[in-house]
Amino acid sequence: MRNSIQESSLPRLAWLVVALLMPVALLNYLDRQLLAAMKVSLMNDIPSIGTEENWGFMLGQFKWIYAVMSPIGGYVADRISRRWTICTSLFVWSAVTWWTGHVHTFEQLLAARSLMGISEAFYIPAGLALIADYHTGSTRSRAVGLHQMAIYSGVIAGGFGGYIADSPTLGWRFAFDFCGILGMIYAVPLVFILRDRMTTLRPGNSDAVTSSSLPSYLFNASYLLIVAYLTLRALVVAGFIAAKPVVEHHVVIPWSGDTFMSVPTLILLGGLGMFAAIVAAIGNRLKNGRDSVARTTALTSLSELFSNGSYILLVLYFTLPALAGWVVRDWMPAILSKQYNIGQGKAGVAATLYLQIAAVIGVMVGGYLADRWMQTNIRARIYVSALGMMLIVPAIFGVGSASSLWGSVMFLILFGFGWGLFDCNNMPILSQIVRPQVRATAYGIMNMVSISCGGLGDWGFGVLQDEGITLKAIFGAFAGVAIFSTILVLLIRPRPSLAEEEQSL
């Protein structure tokens, strides 16, 4: 295999990369949405879940672990290989998806979702950074928009999970088995087809990222150690959960006697151990001079990012709408089912299908508008994103105040269209304020902050529901946060060197 990409074939390869990643993005969110759509079936089949607060804690725990691992995933993608990060992530999370279909207790479900958080966290920063590597000119927003369309398609497909769960011949466990096996199968050819791209800010710049050939990884001892570590860690955690007594979300660890260690802590420690192994592998590769990865340390990357005022504004802008976004995605099927007394199949479709179709239209319109407008105004992507947020404000308030099912659906459609304008421009805006060599790390940090707060939103929403707080009050607060977000994005200032370079391509 060639290690470099011929520039003459770049346009074709650029769109091929998007096409290859779209099924990965679809599966990434399909696996998550299934849980929301099949909530009633899971709670009936796993009575130890018990309360709405526990369900919200489980949703939140996934996001907190995902958040911690997301910057690590981005850093690995920047330093080693976007391609291998993507393919390994897909295979591991698909295996965990399959295992989710075989859990029988709340503690096992917590463990499965924790492992899912670790494995899925590596994909989004690497996938969007790879798309940004290939789409450097007037196609970036549309390319990211297509990728986000696949995410919305996964959410739509997951919304039908309620019907599968209600089917006496299939059931919720079948859905997880099928999706897990499908993802593991797709990961195998993907690793041979997908390629990294050499990335350079300017001609002559020595900071470059190159792809590594398959043999160099298969015969790299450090890489094989990482694979073995990931596999053994998953087996050990699964063994503890299956064989040892559980007391209030904790497992008995053989070497700790009467001391109990929480399941999330155990898995998080495993994730940190994986990070240490990856750092060791990076050091080994740099020491032996096997590739030309830019020697930017983690500390240098963090210093560069957090000394960038526009980046901090983007992190906040990316985070605040997620408080409402995650609640809409994770809780809306259950909200509609309870509020309008309808089945979980119908509620799942009503909560996802129309919203996500509107989001697909939003990313198409937003991507095209931003790319065209960008040719004459370097702040075009910011303005299109701000327009989307302005539409989200009344939509959020309306969702909490609607008095009929179709009224709720109409506000969800408005929310989806606005979200599409917002979603397709986040990575393109990031590309205007940070250099390519740290983009995956930067997006990983954005994911960490956003999803951490989203997890708190999920958990907090469950607590507020148990306390009897009205939807109107909760979503009214979310609308106020969205108004503040609109102001934040307008304060972002693109770096002239990056924006002008993009305009010239």
Summary of the structure (lengths in Angstrom):
residues: 505
radius of gyration: 22.0
end to end distance: 27.9
largest distance: 67.2
contacts: 1909
relative contact order: 0.15
helix: 79%
strand: 2%
